[in-house]
Amino acid sequence: MSNTPDLVGTALVWIKSTYSGPEGGNCVEWAPSYATAHDVVPVRDSKDPQGPALAFSRDAWSSFLTAVREAEFPSA
């Protein structure tokens, strides 16, 4: 049995991150309704919506968001 969620054919509502740039660069989307119903948070690159999606545990996603808010990542 796989721990990877089957997102293919699933009607997900994707929300673009407020940290994504207005010019269309650095666009990350996540599916909050799926995350609410399951123990994983799907994340994808909005510039490639048919491409792969990553699935993070709720704890891992929460830790990532905290690190972003606290500017723990160097800017490019």
Secondary structure, DSSP 8 states (H G I E B T S, - for coil): ---S---TT-----EE-TTS-TTS-S-EEE-HHHHHHSSEEEEEETT-TTS-EEEEEHHHHHHHHHHHHTT-S---
